[in-house]
Amino acid sequence: MRLRPEQLAALEDPLADAQQRLSQHRQAYSKAESTLNRTQQASSDFDALSGGLNVIDFEQLKVEGQAQVQKIEEKTDEVIKQQKRIATCVQVLSHVNEKLHFLETELAEDTGKLRRTDAELARRRSELSQLKKAKDRLLEGNRRLQQVDRARCWTMR
């Protein structure tokens, strides 16, 4: 069984989409991580400059940092889901590819058997034709002999 280009494209399109989404999630993850690092650095710099006097600003930055961590965790979960989908698509495509090769091999074997059977059929048809011709010759000879025999019987009477 061969896959038509449309079927192959139908199997490859989800894989390409999943890879694109995975790339987007990785970019978003990288941006969120970068933002978190900048926020933490800004907090450290601010604490160093202010000497820890601005507790309210520190708490606000801490809340923002936690929000960024949550976003990063969500993006990580999405990346894991996409990786699982990609793995499943790859397994399906691998299975289809193996099945294709198996069926191509079976087809080649069956084609060889068919050719041998066709050759045997042609040989036997030829043999049958020759046997029918021989039978017809024998029947014709038998009829002639019967006619000759009948003619002798009539002449003997």
CNS distance restraints for C-alpha pairs under 8 A (distance, minus, plus):
assign (resid   1 and name CA) (resid 100 and name CA) 5.98 0.50 0.50
assign (resid   1 and name CA) (resid 103 and name CA) 5.88 0.50 0.50
assign (resid   1 and name CA) (resid 104 and name CA) 7.04 0.50 0.50
assign (resid   2 and name CA) (resid 100 and name CA) 6.22 0.50 0.50
assign (resid   3 and name CA) (resid   7 and name CA) 5.88 0.50 0.50
assign (resid   3 and name CA) (resid   8 and name CA) 6.09 0.50 0.50
assign (resid   3 and name CA) (resid 100 and name CA) 7.91 0.50 0.50
assign (resid   4 and name CA) (resid   8 and name CA) 6.27 0.50 0.50
assign (resid   5 and name CA) (resid   9 and name CA) 5.96 0.50 0.50
assign (resid   6 and name CA) (resid  10 and name CA) 6.03 0.50 0.50
assign (resid   7 and name CA) (resid  11 and name CA) 6.35 0.50 0.50
assign (resid   8 and name CA) (resid  12 and name CA) 6.12 0.50 0.50
assign (resid   9 and name CA) (resid  13 and name CA) 5.75 0.50 0.50
assign (resid  10 and name CA) (resid  14 and name CA) 7.27 0.50 0.50
assign (resid  11 and name CA) (resid  15 and name CA) 7.21 0.50 0.50
assign (resid  11 and name CA) (resid  89 and name CA) 7.69 0.50 0.50
assign (resid  11 and name CA) (resid  93 and name CA) 7.23 0.50 0.50
assign (resid  12 and name CA) (resid  16 and name CA) 6.28 0.50 0.50
assign (resid  13 and name CA) (resid  17 and name CA) 6.11 0.50 0.50
assign (resid  14 and name CA) (resid  18 and name CA) 5.95 0.50 0.50
assign (resid  14 and name CA) (resid  89 and name CA) 7.69 0.50 0.50
assign (resid  15 and name CA) (resid  19 and name CA) 6.14 0.50 0.50
assign (resid  15 and name CA) (resid  86 and name CA) 6.01 0.50 0.50
assign (resid  15 and name CA) (resid  89 and name CA) 6.17 0.50 0.50
assign (resid  15 and name CA) (resid  90 and name CA) 7.77 0.50 0.50
assign (resid  16 and name CA) (resid  20 and name CA) 6.16 0.50 0.50
assign (resid  17 and name CA) (resid  21 and name CA) 6.17 0.50 0.50
assign (resid  18 and name CA) (resid  22 and name CA) 6.00 0.50 0.50
assign (resid  18 and name CA) (resid  82 and name CA) 6.15 0.50 0.50
assign (resid  18 and name CA) (resid  85 and name CA) 7.18 0.50 0.50
assign (resid  18 and name CA) (resid  86 and name CA) 6.37 0.50 0.50
assign (resid  19 and name CA) (resid  23 and name CA) 6.14 0.50 0.50
assign (resid  19 and name CA) (resid  82 and name CA) 7.68 0.50 0.50
assign (resid  19 and name CA) (resid  86 and name CA) 7.23 0.50 0.50
assign (resid  20 and name CA) (resid  24 and name CA) 6.27 0.50 0.50
assign (resid  21 and name CA) (resid  25 and name CA) 6.10 0.50 0.50
assign (resid  21 and name CA) (resid  82 and name CA) 7.48 0.50 0.50
assign (resid  22 and name CA) (resid  26 and name CA) 6.09 0.50 0.50
assign (resid  22 and name CA) (resid  79 and name CA) 5.85 0.50 0.50
assign (resid  22 and name CA) (resid  82 and name CA) 5.94 0.50 0.50
assign (resid  22 and name CA) (resid  83 and name CA) 7.47 0.50 0.50
assign (resid  23 and name CA) (resid  27 and name CA) 6.22 0.50 0.50
assign (resid  24 and name CA) (resid  28 and name CA) 6.17 0.50 0.50
assign (resid  25 and name CA) (resid  29 and name CA) 5.93 0.50 0.50
assign (resid  25 and name CA) (resid  75 and name CA) 6.18 0.50 0.50
assign (resid  25 and name CA) (resid  78 and name CA) 7.19 0.50 0.50
assign (resid  25 and name CA) (resid  79 and name CA) 6.25 0.50 0.50
assign (resid  26 and name CA) (resid  30 and name CA) 6.05 0.50 0.50
assign (resid  26 and name CA) (resid  75 and name CA) 7.71 0.50 0.50
assign (resid  26 and name CA) (resid  79 and name CA) 7.07 0.50 0.50
assign (resid  27 and name CA) (resid  31 and name CA) 6.16 0.50 0.50
assign (resid  28 and name CA) (resid  32 and name CA) 6.06 0.50 0.50
assign (resid  28 and name CA) (resid  75 and name CA) 7.36 0.50 0.50
assign (resid  29 and name CA) (resid  33 and name CA) 6.02 0.50 0.50
assign (resid  29 and name CA) (resid  72 and name CA) 5.79 0.50 0.50
assign (resid  29 and name CA) (resid  75 and name CA) 5.85 0.50 0.50
assign (resid  29 and name CA) (resid  76 and name CA) 7.17 0.50 0.50
assign (resid  30 and name CA) (resid  34 and name CA) 6.03 0.50 0.50
assign (resid  31 and name CA) (resid  35 and name CA) 6.08 0.50 0.50
assign (resid  32 and name CA) (resid  36 and name CA) 6.13 0.50 0.50
assign (resid  32 and name CA) (resid  68 and name CA) 6.37 0.50 0.50
assign (resid  32 and name CA) (resid  71 and name CA) 7.18 0.50 0.50
assign (resid  32 and name CA) (resid  72 and name CA) 6.20 0.50 0.50
assign (resid  33 and name CA) (resid  37 and name CA) 6.18 0.50 0.50
assign (resid  33 and name CA) (resid  68 and name CA) 7.59 0.50 0.50
assign (resid  33 and name CA) (resid  69 and name CA) 7.94 0.50 0.50
assign (resid  33 and name CA) (resid  72 and name CA) 6.77 0.50 0.50
assign (resid  34 and name CA) (resid  38 and name CA) 6.14 0.50 0.50
assign (resid  35 and name CA) (resid  39 and name CA) 6.00 0.50 0.50
assign (resid  35 and name CA) (resid  68 and name CA) 7.62 0.50 0.50
assign (resid  36 and name CA) (resid  40 and name CA) 6.06 0.50 0.50
assign (resid  36 and name CA) (resid  65 and name CA) 5.95 0.50 0.50
assign (resid  36 and name CA) (resid  68 and name CA) 6.00 0.50 0.50
assign (resid  36 and name CA) (resid  69 and name CA) 7.37 0.50 0.50
assign (resid  37 and name CA) (resid  41 and name CA) 5.99 0.50 0.50
assign (resid  38 and name CA) (resid  42 and name CA) 5.90 0.50 0.50
assign (resid  39 and name CA) (resid  43 and name CA) 6.03 0.50 0.50
assign (resid  39 and name CA) (resid  61 and name CA) 7.02 0.50 0.50
assign (resid  39 and name CA) (resid  65 and name CA) 6.79 0.50 0.50
assign (resid  40 and name CA) (resid  44 and name CA) 6.12 0.50 0.50
assign (resid  40 and name CA) (resid  61 and name CA) 7.79 0.50 0.50
assign (resid  40 and name CA) (resid  65 and name CA) 7.22 0.50 0.50
assign (resid  41 and name CA) (resid  45 and name CA) 6.00 0.50 0.50
assign (resid  42 and name CA) (resid  46 and name CA) 5.87 0.50 0.50
assign (resid  43 and name CA) (resid  47 and name CA) 6.01 0.50 0.50
assign (resid  43 and name CA) (resid  58 and name CA) 6.68 0.50 0.50
assign (resid  43 and name CA) (resid  61 and name CA) 6.64 0.50 0.50
assign (resid  44 and name CA) (resid  48 and name CA) 6.09 0.50 0.50
assign (resid  45 and name CA) (resid  49 and name CA) 6.16 0.50 0.50
assign (resid  46 and name CA) (resid  50 and name CA) 5.88 0.50 0.50
assign (resid  46 and name CA) (resid  51 and name CA) 7.93 0.50 0.50
assign (resid  47 and name CA) (resid  51 and name CA) 5.31 0.50 0.50
assign (resid  47 and name CA) (resid  52 and name CA) 4.88 0.50 0.50
assign (resid  47 and name CA) (resid  53 and name CA) 7.73 0.50 0.50
assign (resid  47 and name CA) (resid  54 and name CA) 7.74 0.50 0.50
assign (resid  47 and name CA) (resid  58 and name CA) 7.76 0.50 0.50
assign (resid  48 and name CA) (resid  52 and name CA) 7.11 0.50 0.50
assign (resid  50 and name CA) (resid  54 and name CA) 6.82 0.50 0.50
assign (resid  54 and name CA) (resid  58 and name CA) 6.46 0.50 0.50
assign (resid  55 and name CA) (resid  59 and name CA) 6.15 0.50 0.50
assign (resid  56 and name CA) (resid  60 and name CA) 6.25 0.50 0.50
assign (resid  57 and name CA) (resid  61 and name CA) 6.18 0.50 0.50
assign (resid  58 and name CA) (resid  62 and name CA) 6.06 0.50 0.50
assign (resid  59 and name CA) (resid  63 and name CA) 6.22 0.50 0.50
assign (resid  60 and name CA) (resid  64 and name CA) 6.26 0.50 0.50
assign (resid  61 and name CA) (resid  65 and name CA) 5.97 0.50 0.50
assign (resid  62 and name CA) (resid  66 and name CA) 6.20 0.50 0.50
assign (resid  63 and name CA) (resid  67 and name CA) 6.25 0.50 0.50
assign (resid  64 and name CA) (resid  68 and name CA) 6.22 0.50 0.50
assign (resid  65 and name CA) (resid  69 and name CA) 6.18 0.50 0.50
assign (resid  66 and name CA) (resid  70 and name CA) 6.24 0.50 0.50
assign (resid  67 and name CA) (resid  71 and name CA) 6.32 0.50 0.50
assign (resid  68 and name CA) (resid  72 and name CA) 6.15 0.50 0.50
assign (resid  69 and name CA) (resid  73 and name CA) 6.19 0.50 0.50
assign (resid  70 and name CA) (resid  74 and name CA) 6.21 0.50 0.50
assign (resid  71 and name CA) (resid  75 and name CA) 6.16 0.50 0.50
assign (resid  72 and name CA) (resid  76 and name CA) 6.05 0.50 0.50
assign (resid  73 and name CA) (resid  77 and name CA) 6.20 0.50 0.50
assign (resid  74 and name CA) (resid  78 and name CA) 6.29 0.50 0.50
assign (resid  75 and name CA) (resid  79 and name CA) 6.13 0.50 0.50
assign (resid  76 and name CA) (resid  80 and name CA) 6.24 0.50 0.50
assign (resid  77 and name CA) (resid  81 and name CA) 6.27 0.50 0.50
assign (resid  78 and name CA) (resid  82 and name CA) 6.19 0.50 0.50
assign (resid  79 and name CA) (resid  83 and name CA) 6.14 0.50 0.50
assign (resid  80 and name CA) (resid  84 and name CA) 6.28 0.50 0.50
assign (resid  81 and name CA) (resid  85 and name CA) 6.31 0.50 0.50
assign (resid  82 and name CA) (resid  86 and name CA) 6.11 0.50 0.50
assign (resid  83 and name CA) (resid  87 and name CA) 6.10 0.50 0.50
assign (resid  84 and name CA) (resid  88 and name CA) 6.20 0.50 0.50
assign (resid  85 and name CA) (resid  89 and name CA) 6.22 0.50 0.50
assign (resid  86 and name CA) (resid  90 and name CA) 6.11 0.50 0.50
assign (resid  87 and name CA) (resid  91 and name CA) 6.18 0.50 0.50
assign (resid  88 and name CA) (resid  92 and name CA) 6.21 0.50 0.50
assign (resid  89 and name CA) (resid  93 and name CA) 6.10 0.50 0.50
assign (resid  90 and name CA) (resid  94 and name CA) 6.01 0.50 0.50
assign (resid  91 and name CA) (resid  95 and name CA) 6.10 0.50 0.50
assign (resid  92 and name CA) (resid  96 and name CA) 6.15 0.50 0.50
assign (resid  93 and name CA) (resid  97 and name CA) 6.04 0.50 0.50
assign (resid  94 and name CA) (resid  98 and name CA) 6.16 0.50 0.50
assign (resid  95 and name CA) (resid  99 and name CA) 6.09 0.50 0.50
assign (resid  96 and name CA) (resid 100 and name CA) 6.05 0.50 0.50
assign (resid  97 and name CA) (resid 101 and name CA) 6.35 0.50 0.50
assign (resid  98 and name CA) (resid 102 and name CA) 6.18 0.50 0.50
assign (resid  99 and name CA) (resid 103 and name CA) 6.05 0.50 0.50
assign (resid 100 and name CA) (resid 104 and name CA) 6.08 0.50 0.50
assign (resid 101 and name CA) (resid 105 and name CA) 6.23 0.50 0.50
assign (resid 102 and name CA) (resid 106 and name CA) 6.26 0.50 0.50
assign (resid 103 and name CA) (resid 107 and name CA) 5.97 0.50 0.50
assign (resid 104 and name CA) (resid 108 and name CA) 6.22 0.50 0.50
assign (resid 105 and name CA) (resid 109 and name CA) 6.32 0.50 0.50
assign (resid 106 and name CA) (resid 110 and name CA) 6.05 0.50 0.50
assign (resid 107 and name CA) (resid 111 and name CA) 5.93 0.50 0.50
assign (resid 108 and name CA) (resid 112 and name CA) 6.28 0.50 0.50
assign (resid 109 and name CA) (resid 113 and name CA) 6.32 0.50 0.50
assign (resid 110 and name CA) (resid 114 and name CA) 6.05 0.50 0.50
assign (resid 111 and name CA) (resid 115 and name CA) 6.23 0.50 0.50
assign (resid 112 and name CA) (resid 116 and name CA) 6.30 0.50 0.50
assign (resid 113 and name CA) (resid 117 and name CA) 6.06 0.50 0.50
assign (resid 114 and name CA) (resid 118 and name CA) 6.00 0.50 0.50
assign (resid 115 and name CA) (resid 119 and name CA) 6.15 0.50 0.50
assign (resid 116 and name CA) (resid 120 and name CA) 6.20 0.50 0.50
assign (resid 117 and name CA) (resid 121 and name CA) 6.03 0.50 0.50
assign (resid 118 and name CA) (resid 122 and name CA) 6.12 0.50 0.50
assign (resid 119 and name CA) (resid 123 and name CA) 6.20 0.50 0.50
assign (resid 120 and name CA) (resid 124 and name CA) 6.12 0.50 0.50
assign (resid 121 and name CA) (resid 125 and name CA) 6.03 0.50 0.50
assign (resid 122 and name CA) (resid 126 and name CA) 6.16 0.50 0.50
assign (resid 123 and name CA) (resid 127 and name CA) 6.20 0.50 0.50
assign (resid 124 and name CA) (resid 128 and name CA) 5.96 0.50 0.50
assign (resid 125 and name CA) (resid 129 and name CA) 6.07 0.50 0.50
assign (resid 126 and name CA) (resid 130 and name CA) 6.30 0.50 0.50
assign (resid 127 and name CA) (resid 131 and name CA) 6.16 0.50 0.50
assign (resid 128 and name CA) (resid 132 and name CA) 6.08 0.50 0.50
assign (resid 129 and name CA) (resid 133 and name CA) 6.25 0.50 0.50
assign (resid 130 and name CA) (resid 134 and name CA) 6.21 0.50 0.50
assign (resid 131 and name CA) (resid 135 and name CA) 6.05 0.50 0.50
assign (resid 132 and name CA) (resid 136 and name CA) 6.05 0.50 0.50
assign (resid 133 and name CA) (resid 137 and name CA) 6.20 0.50 0.50
assign (resid 134 and name CA) (resid 138 and name CA) 6.18 0.50 0.50
assign (resid 135 and name CA) (resid 139 and name CA) 6.04 0.50 0.50
assign (resid 136 and name CA) (resid 140 and name CA) 6.03 0.50 0.50
assign (resid 137 and name CA) (resid 141 and name CA) 6.08 0.50 0.50
assign (resid 138 and name CA) (resid 142 and name CA) 5.99 0.50 0.50
assign (resid 139 and name CA) (resid 143 and name CA) 6.11 0.50 0.50
assign (resid 140 and name CA) (resid 144 and name CA) 6.27 0.50 0.50
assign (resid 141 and name CA) (resid 145 and name CA) 6.20 0.50 0.50
assign (resid 142 and name CA) (resid 146 and name CA) 6.12 0.50 0.50
assign (resid 143 and name CA) (resid 147 and name CA) 6.11 0.50 0.50
assign (resid 144 and name CA) (resid 148 and name CA) 6.11 0.50 0.50
assign (resid 145 and name CA) (resid 149 and name CA) 5.98 0.50 0.50
assign (resid 146 and name CA) (resid 150 and name CA) 6.06 0.50 0.50
assign (resid 147 and name CA) (resid 151 and name CA) 6.09 0.50 0.50
assign (resid 148 and name CA) (resid 152 and name CA) 6.24 0.50 0.50
assign (resid 149 and name CA) (resid 153 and name CA) 6.24 0.50 0.50
assign (resid 150 and name CA) (resid 154 and name CA) 6.27 0.50 0.50
assign (resid 151 and name CA) (resid 155 and name CA) 6.17 0.50 0.50
assign (resid 152 and name CA) (resid 156 and name CA) 6.09 0.50 0.50
assign (resid 153 and name CA) (resid 157 and name CA) 6.62 0.50 0.50
